[in-house]
């Protein structure tokens, strides 16, 4: 995680979490799963640093997507992504 993100607190941190979730959702809508997975992981890492009160300030639609809907597709129970490089025979 970048140093700048470690310095975020309060309202700035909440805005950054929302921004990252929205970016992940836009990658999801564009069917760019590797990029979506990366942004979702960054958003989730930041989200997990929030207090309960701060989490409540994240719009419900974003929280639901981050915690539940995307977990269905990117959760630990899923098959990990394959390497993007294919082996030639």
N, C-alpha and C positions, 0 to 999 in steps of 0.2 A: 504494500500500500504506500502511496506517495506521502512524503512528509507533510505536504499541505493538508491532506485529509486528516492527519493526526492532530492538527492544530485547530480543526473545526470544533466549535462548541455551540450550544444553544440553538438559536434560530438558523445559523449557517449550517449546522450539522443536519438539522431536519430538512432544509432545502436541498442539501447534497444527497441525502437518502432518497428523497422524492425524485430528484433529477436522474439518479442512477436507475431507479426502478422504471421510470419512463423510457430511458434509453434502452434498457433491457427489453421492455415491451415492444419498442419500435423494431428492435432486432428480431424479436419473436414474430411480429407481424410480417417482417420481410423474409422469414424462413431462414435466417442466418443464425443457426443454433449454436455454433461455437462462440460467436460474439455475444449472443444472448446469455449463454452459460457464464462467460467471464464477467459480464456486467452484473448479472444476478448474484454471483458470488461476492463481488465487491459491495453491492447494495446490502446484501444480507449481513456481511461482516460489519458494516457501519450501523445497520439497523440493530444489531445485537449489542451495540454500545449505548443505545438510547435507554433512558429511564422509562418507566411505565407511562408517566405523564407525557413525555416526548413522543412515545410510540402512538399514543392516543391522538396526537396532533397530525400524524400522517393520515391522509385521506383513506377511508376504509377500502375503497376500490383498489388502491395501490397495495395496501397491506394484504388483502385477500390474494391478489395475484402473486405477490412475493412469497407468502407463507404457504399457501395451499395449492393454487392452480399450477404454479411453476414447479412445486415440489412433485406433483404427479409426473412431470416430464423429466425433471432434472434431479430427482431425489437419489439417495444412496442406493435404493433398491433397483435402480435402472442400470442397464448395461452401459459401461463407460464408453465415451466416444472413441472411435477408431482413429488411427493416425491419418492425417490428410494425405500423406504420401503413399502411393500405391506401389507395390513391388512389381517389377516387370519380370516376366518369365522367359 
